[in-house]
Amino acid sequence: MGNGIAMPSVIAWLDASSAETSRMRELVKLFEVPESIDDLAIGQFRDIISNSLFPGTSVLHVAARYLLLVPWCYQTASSAKSGELLRTTGELTERRLIRRFQELGVDRFIGRSAGDRVAQLPSAAYWSALRAWGIVRQDVERSGIGDAMIEESELRPQGLPGEPVWHAGLPVAPAGFPSTEAQGIALNRPEAEWLRDRLLATVGDSLLAQMAAKPQRLLKSSVAPWADPCAQVATGDAAIWLKHAEAYSALQRGLDTTYYHLVTSRAHARYGSEAEEPDHSLMDDWQTDDHYRELLQRWDLDDFLRRAQKANPRIQPGSIYFLRRSVEELASGKHLAENEALHRMVRDREKRAKGANSRFVNERRLRAWTPPERVNTQTFRWQQVRNMIVDLREGLARA
């Protein structure tokens, strides 16, 4: 990566509340999404906003139809005689599906680059969504899917009632799946309707469900949810979270700009001509754009923090204090290059978060630093969500 991140050494500090993320693999995936780098260990706030706007989603998501494809892979393995065999057969079916997509020339799917030897199977990427949206029973872990399905098959002949492992209304897999799979990731209309109804039934108050209910206005090219007509008409809590998201994105932009400037300045002071000279253009962009400061000045931070603490009671007081003070400094109008109070806060926060890996302490990591050309906007999984809503909209439009 351009900014010299050493993967094994930073897993511990990437997100101070990593228990809130669904799986460690998603944590690792965050390194591939520039907007998700969390140099100041405030990622728990980002995750709270993402999960409130778009519950069940993930940066690992590729296409909405996986919410059907994954269950089908395990349902077609249901004749297995043991839970372990059923699970491994289901995983093998997932790999067969990858090969089938390669044969069909599907343009986006998990395993497109690595093929059927991919380490990250679709079920690992989508299991949290399957549970959140009631497609698989909420108490069933991916590792235990085989045992759960075997237990269900044993209890069914005895007439013992119980919630099914897979939703009873799940569309049926095509005969001969996955060898006969011909649609790729394109939803047909009944599939799209069923997935839309699942969202409305399980996360109906969220922005995700509101967009799924009326996807016609969504723009394929929109860069953030607050810039998209489909999201702008949100109501209730979804509209409030959307305002918090835009303000938090402005905060993140100001903090990232400050951090990049401080590290670049330190590297140039330490290594001279070996390091790039500080470029003030990013700071000037922030300073000349009143929109960011106005967002922070109008932000109902008390409401946001109440909501954040309700969603994650384990947020540390130090994180809340840092957030409050950062908003105060960034909204003050002081030039970022001259705001010594903000500089001190950012340096202390990064050193506390990373310890020996801090770029203000670790010479190796400082020497490896390459300043980014731009500051990425935090958009809370918007690319993945936008693709999913487009998939639903196109499916609903099919005959």
MOQUI-V635298 format. One record per run of one state. SS is the DSSP state (H for helix, E for strand, C for the rest). FROM is the first residue (numbers start at 0). TO is the last residue. Records with the same first field share a line. If there is no record, write none. Layout:
BEGIN
SS->FROM-TO  FROM-TO
END
This chain:
BEGIN
C->0-5  10-16  20-22  32-32  36-41  53-64  75-81  104-113  117-120  132-134  136-140  156-164  166-187  202-205  213-213  217-223  227-227  232-234  274-279  288-288  298-299  311-315  331-334  338-338  357-361  367-380  397-398
H->6-9  17-19  23-31  33-35  42-52  65-74  82-103  114-116  121-131  141-155  188-201  206-212  214-216  224-226  228-231  235-273  280-287  289-297  300-310  316-330  335-337  339-356  362-366  381-396
E->135-135  165-165
END
